[in-house]
Amino acid sequence: MTTSVACRRKQTRHEIPVEEGATVSFNYPNPAGEHVTMTLRDISASGISFMIGRELPGLDEGRSINDVAISWGKKTIHADLLVMHLTPDASPGSVCGALIYPTNDEDILALQALSRVI
């Protein structure tokens, strides 16, 4: 069961319980870098936030993260992210909030469908 909370995103943000196993995976610091998987905290029609689980040197506000897979249950959305905030910083245990740019029309529809279900 998700919980909705208010935030500066214009769309409702839906918190995802850790036990649901939702993840954000990407290669860092670039598509040829090391594969990392982080825990998805919440999702909305315009963004996500995830827990930083390990050191990500150079992760700053304004940085793009490309070729991201956002997985929750049997759904996977492919997207690029734009880092908007790090709370409090880019260290393990912190939160990264990012705008989401779905890769293609199927991913846009999957994000919209997911937002309606939760």
C-alpha positions as CSV (number, residue, x, y, z in Angstrom):
1,M,0.0,0.0,0.0
2,T,1.4,3.4,-0.9
3,T,1.0,6.7,0.9
4,S,0.5,10.0,-0.9
5,V,2.4,13.1,0.3
6,A,2.6,16.7,-0.7
7,C,5.8,18.1,-2.3
8,R,7.0,20.7,-4.7
9,R,6.3,18.5,-7.6
10,K,3.0,19.5,-9.1
11,Q,1.8,15.9,-9.2
12,T,0.9,13.7,-6.2
13,R,3.9,11.8,-5.0
14,H,3.3,8.2,-4.0
15,E,5.6,6.7,-1.4
16,I,6.5,3.1,-2.0
17,P,7.1,0.8,1.0
18,V,10.6,-0.8,1.0
19,E,9.2,-4.3,1.3
20,E,7.7,-3.9,-2.2
21,G,11.2,-4.1,-3.6
22,A,11.0,-1.3,-6.1
23,T,14.4,-0.3,-7.6
24,V,16.2,2.2,-9.7
25,S,19.1,0.8,-11.7
26,F,21.7,2.4,-13.9
27,N,25.4,2.4,-14.8
28,Y,27.4,5.1,-13.0
29,P,29.1,7.5,-13.7
30,N,28.1,6.9,-17.3
31,P,26.5,4.1,-19.5
32,A,29.9,2.3,-19.5
33,G,30.3,2.6,-15.8
34,E,29.5,0.2,-12.9
35,H,25.9,-1.1,-12.6
36,V,24.2,0.1,-9.4
37,T,20.8,-0.6,-8.0
38,M,19.1,1.8,-5.5
39,T,15.8,1.5,-3.6
40,L,12.9,3.5,-5.1
41,R,11.3,5.7,-2.4
42,D,8.5,7.4,-4.3
43,I,7.2,8.1,-7.8
44,S,4.9,10.7,-9.4
45,A,4.0,11.6,-13.0
46,S,7.0,13.9,-13.2
47,G,9.7,12.5,-10.9
48,I,11.1,9.9,-8.5
49,S,13.2,9.8,-5.5
50,F,15.5,7.0,-4.4
51,M,17.8,6.1,-1.5
52,I,21.5,6.4,-2.3
53,G,23.0,3.0,-1.3
54,R,26.7,3.6,-2.1
55,E,29.1,6.4,-2.9
56,L,28.3,8.1,-6.2
57,P,31.2,10.6,-6.7
58,G,30.2,13.5,-8.8
59,L,26.5,13.1,-8.3
60,D,25.2,16.7,-8.0
61,E,22.1,18.7,-8.7
62,G,21.7,19.3,-12.4
63,R,23.4,16.0,-13.4
64,S,21.7,13.7,-15.9
65,I,21.6,10.0,-15.3
66,N,20.9,8.1,-18.6
67,D,19.5,4.7,-19.4
68,V,17.7,4.1,-16.1
69,A,15.4,1.2,-15.4
70,I,12.8,1.8,-12.7
71,S,11.3,-1.5,-11.6
72,W,8.3,-2.2,-9.4
73,G,6.7,-5.6,-9.4
74,K,6.4,-6.8,-13.0
75,K,6.6,-3.2,-14.4
76,T,9.8,-1.6,-15.7
77,I,10.0,1.9,-17.0
78,H,13.1,3.0,-19.0
79,A,14.0,6.7,-18.6
80,D,16.6,9.3,-18.2
81,L,16.7,11.3,-14.9
82,L,17.7,14.9,-14.1
83,V,18.9,15.2,-10.5
84,M,17.0,18.0,-8.7
85,H,18.0,17.6,-5.1
86,L,20.2,15.5,-2.8
87,T,19.0,15.3,0.8
88,P,21.3,16.1,2.5
89,D,24.1,15.1,0.0
90,A,25.2,12.3,-2.3
91,S,26.4,10.0,0.5
92,P,24.9,6.6,1.3
93,G,21.6,6.8,3.2
94,S,20.7,10.2,1.5
95,V,17.8,10.7,-0.9
96,C,18.1,11.7,-4.5
97,G,15.1,13.4,-6.2
98,A,15.0,13.6,-9.9
99,L,12.7,14.6,-12.8
100,I,11.9,11.6,-15.0
101,Y,12.1,11.6,-18.8
102,P,10.6,8.3,-20.1
103,T,12.6,6.8,-23.0
104,N,9.7,6.2,-25.4
105,D,5.9,6.2,-25.8
106,E,5.6,2.8,-24.1
107,D,7.4,4.1,-21.1
108,I,5.3,7.2,-20.9
109,L,2.1,5.1,-21.0
110,A,3.6,2.7,-18.3
111,L,4.4,5.7,-16.1
112,Q,0.9,7.1,-16.6
113,A,-0.7,3.7,-15.9
114,L,1.4,3.2,-12.8
115,S,0.4,6.6,-11.5
116,R,-3.3,5.8,-11.9
117,V,-2.9,2.4,-10.1
118,I,-1.1,3.6,-6.9
